[in-house]
Amino acid sequence: MNPAAVAAPLRSLIGAEVRRREDPALVQGTGRFVDDIVLSRTAAMAVLRSPHAHARMHRIDAGRAAALPGVLAVLTARDLDGRVDPEPAVGIPPNARRPARPLLAREIVRYVGEAIAVVVAENRYVAADACDAIEVDYEPLPAVGDPEAALAPGAPCVHEEFPDNVALHWSWTHGEVDSAFARARHVVRLRLVNQRVAGMAMEPRGCLAEWRDGTLTLWAGTQTPHRLRSGLAQILRLPESAVRVIAPNIGGAFGCKIGYYTDEALCAFAAVHLGRPVRLVLTRREDFLTTTQGRGQVNEVEAAVGEDGTVLALFCRTIADLGAYLEALTPYPASRRASSTTPGSTSWRSTGPSSWSTTRGSASVSDGRGPRGATSASGCRRSWRRPAWARRRSRPCRGGRAAPCASSHPAR
């Protein structure tokens, strides 16, 4: 292929007005979202979710719910035994502790909003009433919702099969970090508490599943239909050729709809089980509780600064709250920030533990995106080289308190 022929149309786009093809339908109100798709005999699904961050379930009684008129099925973890596989690991480092995440909780719930049972009914109102009729006997257990507290000795363990709440340790290094700190004129130290953020898309998560002639079709508000297709095939024990995923118009995502959720697998299972279409559209409260969130980190940052204000090296120790389970790609937003936000000529070392915690929020974190100007795990968004007037005055960086460079530094 001629490179000039490829480059010519690209040059013609620079500075040009490009019409967006998707806008006319959206501004005219004729877009099709998951809740707009109509299939004959579609049933509605609702999910009973845990009100506790950590609790043991001694009893689940769905008798009253199943007896309500219009209820088609009530499913708990026992109804899935031997019929589904755990959610597959995607983007999880091999050294990570990753307990299998069940589609429905069995015996213990580990975060607020964790699914316990599902109801499929003729309409969403009957399904919601039936969820309210399910009786669960909870025994609340100690919970921890702060990543530093989760690492403290004696902290309640989120997963009993592990001795502590550390999901994984990681460390990345680029360049000669120790020698850069040894010759630095100043060392700037900064502690950053990077709060959790939740992406509030206009359209809550939702999906519609249909099982017909041995083929599962799922309409979902997803950013990664191919990944969702593979995940559903593995969970439901279907050949991938028997699964089709369609992403219609999506009312916002912010990275929160990259992975797959147990909700989608449960909706698909219900459609296969009943032999009729099943729709699940989350309420705003459900969406807030169960959709993956971002950040939730504590960062101890050190910058080795030269006489002229040039940043010679960075050291960042990160403690990241990963939630109760490792979602697809969960560890990477924490571990990669330093390398993705520093210039190529700067040496850096990024290290730290990532912890589970039973948060009063989502099960996991993922690669959610926030507004421009938000802090990242490796420091504030600012120029890495101070302007000339600042270099002449030789003041320490304003992002933290400068300390003179000692002959030796703590282990990094």
C-alpha positions in Angstrom: 0.0 0.0 0.0 1.3 3.5 -0.9 1.9 5.5 2.3 1.3 8.7 0.5 -2.2 7.5 -0.6 -3.0 6.7 3.0 -1.7 10.0 4.4 -3.5 12.2 1.9 -7.1 11.7 3.2 -5.8 12.0 6.8 -4.3 15.4 6.1 -7.5 16.5 4.5 -9.4 15.8 7.8 -7.2 18.1 9.9 -9.2 21.2 10.7 -12.1 20.1 8.6 -15.7 20.0 9.8 -16.7 16.3 10.1 -20.4 15.5 10.3 -21.2 12.9 13.0 -23.4 10.1 11.6 -25.0 9.1 14.8 -26.4 12.5 15.8 -29.6 12.9 13.6 -31.4 9.9 15.2 -30.3 10.9 18.7 -31.4 14.6 18.5 -34.7 13.5 16.8 -35.5 11.1 19.6 -35.4 8.0 17.3 -32.4 6.3 18.8 -32.9 2.7 20.0 -31.6 1.9 23.5 -32.0 -1.4 25.3 -35.4 -0.4 26.9 -36.7 0.6 23.4 -36.4 -2.8 21.9 -39.7 -4.7 21.8 -39.9 -8.5 21.5 -43.0 -10.6 21.8 -43.6 -12.2 25.2 -40.8 -10.3 26.9 -40.6 -11.0 30.7 -39.1 -8.7 33.2 -36.3 -9.5 35.7 -35.6 -8.0 39.1 -32.7 -8.7 41.4 -32.7 -9.0 45.2 -29.5 -7.4 46.4 -27.7 -7.4 49.8 -28.3 -4.4 52.1 -25.2 -5.4 54.1 -21.5 -4.9 53.3 -20.7 -8.2 54.9 -23.1 -10.7 56.3 -23.8 -14.4 56.5 -27.1 -15.7 55.1 -28.7 -18.4 57.3 -31.9 -18.7 55.3 -33.5 -17.6 52.0 -37.2 -18.2 51.7 -38.7 -17.4 48.3 -42.0 -19.3 48.8 -44.2 -16.2 49.1 -42.5 -14.6 46.1 -42.9 -17.6 43.9 -46.6 -17.8 44.8 -47.5 -14.2 43.6 -49.6 -14.0 40.4 -47.5 -13.2 37.4 -44.2 -14.6 38.8 -42.5 -17.0 36.3 -39.4 -18.0 38.2 -37.4 -17.3 41.3 -33.7 -18.3 41.1 -31.1 -18.6 43.9 -27.6 -19.9 43.9 -28.8 -23.5 44.3 -30.8 -23.3 41.1 -27.5 -22.5 39.2 -25.5 -25.4 40.6 -23.9 -27.4 37.9 -25.4 -25.3 35.1 -23.0 -22.3 35.0 -19.3 -21.6 35.4 -17.7 -18.8 37.3 -17.0 -15.5 35.6 -13.7 -15.9 33.6 -10.6 -13.9 34.4 -9.8 -11.1 32.0 -6.8 -8.9 32.5 -5.9 -10.3 35.9 -2.2 -10.8 36.7 -1.3 -14.4 37.3 0.1 -13.6 40.8 -3.2 -12.1 42.0 -5.5 -13.8 44.5 -8.7 -14.0 42.6 -11.6 -15.9 44.3 -14.3 -17.0 41.9 -17.2 -14.5 41.9 -20.6 -16.3 41.9 -23.5 -15.1 39.8 -25.6 -15.2 43.0 -24.2 -15.1 46.5 -24.2 -18.3 48.5 -24.0 -18.1 52.4 -22.0 -14.9 52.5 -22.5 -11.5 50.9 -19.4 -9.3 50.6 -20.7 -5.9 49.4 -23.8 -3.8 49.4 -25.7 -4.6 46.2 -24.4 -8.1 45.7 -27.0 -10.3 44.0 -28.8 -12.9 46.1 -31.8 -14.0 44.0 -33.6 -13.0 40.8 -37.2 -12.9 40.0 -38.6 -13.1 36.5 -42.3 -12.0 36.1 -44.7 -10.8 33.5 -43.8 -7.2 34.2 -41.2 -5.2 36.2 -43.7 -4.2 38.9 -44.7 -7.8 39.8 -41.0 -8.7 39.7 -40.1 -5.9 42.1 -43.0 -6.8 44.5 -41.8 -10.5 44.4 -38.2 -9.4 45.4 -39.7 -7.6 48.4 -41.5 -10.8 49.4 -38.3 -12.9 49.6 -37.2 -13.4 53.2 -33.5 -13.5 54.0 -32.1 -14.1 57.5 -28.8 -12.1 57.7 -26.2 -12.2 60.4 -24.1 -9.0 59.9 -20.3 -9.5 60.0 -17.5 -7.1 60.6 -16.8 -5.0 57.5 -14.0 -2.7 56.4 -14.4 0.0 53.8 -11.1 1.8 53.7 -8.1 0.3 51.8 -5.5 1.2 54.5 -7.7 -0.2 57.2 -8.2 -3.3 55.2 -4.4 -3.9 55.3 -4.1 -3.4 59.1 -3.3 -6.5 61.2 -6.5 -8.1 62.5 -8.8 -6.5 59.9 -11.8 -8.5 58.9 -11.0 -10.7 56.0 -13.3 -10.3 53.0 -12.5 -13.8 51.8 -12.0 -16.4 54.5 -9.8 -18.6 52.4 -7.0 -16.0 52.4 -5.0 -14.8 55.5 -5.4 -11.1 54.7 -7.0 -8.7 52.3 -4.1 -8.2 49.9 -5.2 -9.1 46.4 -1.7 -8.6 44.9 1.6 -6.8 45.2 3.1 -5.2 42.2 6.1 -3.1 41.3 7.2 -1.4 38.0 10.5 0.4 37.5 11.8 2.5 34.6 15.3 4.0 34.4 17.8 4.7 37.2 15.6 5.8 40.0 18.0 5.5 42.9 20.8 7.4 41.2 18.4 10.1 40.3 17.4 10.6 43.9 21.0 10.5 45.0 21.9 13.5 42.8 18.6 15.4 43.3 18.7 19.0 44.7 15.3 18.7 46.3 13.0 15.8 47.2 9.3 16.7 47.1 7.0 14.4 49.1 3.2 14.4 48.7 0.4 12.3 50.0 -2.6 12.0 47.7 -6.0 10.6 48.7 -7.7 9.9 45.4 -11.4 9.3 46.2 -13.6 6.8 44.5 -15.6 8.1 41.6 -18.7 6.7 40.1 -19.7 7.2 36.4 -23.3 8.2 36.3 -24.4 7.5 32.8 -27.7 8.9 31.6 -28.8 5.4 30.8 -28.5 2.8 33.6 -27.1 -0.6 32.7 -29.5 -2.9 31.0 -29.8 -5.9 28.7 -32.4 -8.0 26.8 -31.8 -11.7 26.2 -33.6 -14.0 23.7 -33.0 -17.8 23.3 -34.2 -19.0 19.9 -33.4 -22.1 17.9 -30.2 -22.8 20.0 -28.9 -19.3 19.7 -28.6 -16.7 22.5 -29.0 -13.1 21.4 -28.2 -10.4 24.0 -28.8 -6.7 23.5 -26.8 -4.8 26.0 -25.5 -1.3 26.7 -21.9 -2.4 26.5 -18.7 -0.9 25.2 -17.1 -4.3 24.5 -19.7 -6.6 22.8 -17.0 -9.1 21.7 -15.6 -9.5 25.2 -19.2 -9.9 26.6 -19.9 -12.5 24.0 -16.9 -14.6 25.0 -17.7 -14.2 28.7 -21.3 -15.3 28.3 -20.3 -18.4 26.3 -17.9 -19.5 29.0 -20.3 -18.8 31.9 -23.3 -20.5 30.2 -21.3 -23.3 28.7 -22.2 -22.5 25.2 -20.1 -22.5 22.1 -19.2 -18.9 21.2 -20.8 -19.4 17.8 -24.2 -19.8 19.6 -23.9 -16.4 21.2 -24.6 -13.0 19.6 -24.2 -9.7 21.4 -25.7 -6.5 19.9 -24.8 -3.0 21.3 -27.5 -0.6 20.4 -27.3 3.1 21.2 -25.7 3.6 24.6 -26.6 6.5 26.9 -23.1 7.1 28.3 -20.5 4.7 29.8 -17.3 6.4 31.1 -15.5 3.1 31.0 -18.0 1.5 33.4 -19.5 -0.7 30.7 -16.2 -2.2 29.5 -16.4 -5.4 31.5 -19.2 -7.8 31.9 -21.5 -8.1 34.9 -23.3 -11.0 36.6 -26.6 -9.2 35.8 -26.1 -9.9 32.1 -25.3 -13.6 32.6 -28.3 -14.0 34.9 -30.6 -12.4 32.4 -29.2 -14.6 29.7 -29.6 -17.7 31.9 -33.2 -16.8 32.7 -34.0 -16.5 29.0 -32.5 -19.9 28.2 -34.3 -21.4 31.3 -37.7 -20.0 30.4 -37.5 -20.1 26.6 -38.7 -16.5 26.3 -37.1 -13.1 26.1 -36.1 -11.5 29.4 -35.2 -7.9 30.0 -33.4 -6.3 32.9 -33.0 -2.5 33.3 -31.4 -1.3 36.5 -32.9 1.4 38.6 -30.7 4.4 39.3 -30.0 3.2 42.8 -29.0 -0.3 41.6 -26.8 1.2 38.9 -25.0 3.3 41.5 -24.5 0.4 43.9 -23.4 -2.3 41.4 -21.6 -0.6 38.5 -17.8 -0.6 38.7 -16.3 2.6 40.0 -12.9 4.2 39.6 -9.9 5.4 41.7 -10.1 4.8 45.4 -6.4 5.1 46.1 -3.9 6.5 48.5 -0.6 7.5 46.9 2.6 8.4 48.6 4.6 10.2 46.0 8.2 11.4 46.0 9.8 13.5 43.2 13.5 13.9 42.8 14.0 17.5 41.5 17.1 19.0 40.0 18.6 22.5 40.5 16.7 23.9 37.5 13.3 22.4 38.6 13.5 19.4 36.3 11.8 16.3 37.7 14.5 13.6 37.5 12.6 10.7 39.0 9.4 9.7 40.7 8.6 7.2 43.3 5.0 6.3 44.0 3.6 3.9 46.5 -0.1 3.1 45.9 -2.6 1.4 48.1 -5.7 0.7 45.9 -9.2 -0.3 47.0 -10.3 -3.0 44.5 -13.6 -3.8 46.1 -14.8 -7.3 47.1 -14.0 -9.1 43.8 -11.6 -8.6 40.9 -13.6 -7.4 37.9 -12.1 -7.6 34.4 -9.1 -5.3 34.2 -9.6 -4.3 37.9 -5.9 -4.2 39.0 -4.6 -2.2 36.0 -6.0 1.3 36.7 -4.1 1.2 40.0 -0.8 -0.3 38.8 -0.3 1.5 35.5 -1.0 5.2 36.5 2.6 6.2 37.2 3.8 4.9 33.8 0.9 6.4 31.9 1.2 9.9 33.3 5.0 10.5 33.4 7.1 11.7 30.4 9.3 9.2 28.7 12.6 10.9 29.9 11.7 10.6 33.6 12.7 7.6 35.6 10.0 6.2 37.8 9.1 3.4 40.2 5.6 2.5 41.0 4.8 -0.1 43.7 2.2 -1.0 46.3 -0.4 -3.5 47.5 -3.9 -3.6 46.2 -6.5 -4.6 48.8 -10.0 -6.0 48.9 -12.5 -4.2 51.0 -16.2 -4.6 51.7 -17.3 -1.3 50.4 -20.7 0.3 50.6 -20.6 0.6 46.9 -19.6 -1.3 43.9 -18.1 -4.8 43.9 -15.1 -3.7 42.0 -13.2 -0.9 40.4 -12.4 -0.7 36.7 -10.9 1.7 34.2 -13.5 4.5 34.8 -12.7 7.9 33.4 -13.3 11.2 35.2 -13.2 14.9 34.3 -10.1 16.5 33.0 -7.9 17.9 35.8 -8.7 15.1 38.1 -5.6 13.8 40.0 -4.0 10.6 38.9 -2.2 8.0 41.0 1.2 9.5 40.3 0.5 13.1 41.2 -1.2 16.3 40.1 -1.7 17.2 36.5 0.9 19.9 35.9 3.9 20.6 33.7 6.8 18.4 34.5 9.3 21.2 33.7 8.7 24.5 35.5 8.7 27.7 33.5 11.9 29.7 33.1 10.9 32.4 35.7 10.3 29.7 38.3 13.6 27.9 37.6 15.5 31.2 38.0 14.0 31.8 41.4 14.8 28.1 42.3 11.8 27.5 44.5 10.6 24.1 45.4 7.5 22.7 43.6 4.3 23.9 45.0 2.7 20.5 44.8 4.2 19.4 48.1 6.7 20.3 50.8 10.3 20.1 49.6 13.0 18.5 51.7 16.8 18.8 51.1 18.3 15.8 49.3 20.1 13.6 51.9 23.0 11.3 51.2 20.8 8.3 51.6 17.1 7.7 50.9 14.5 5.3 52.2 14.3 2.0 50.3 12.2 2.5 47.2 
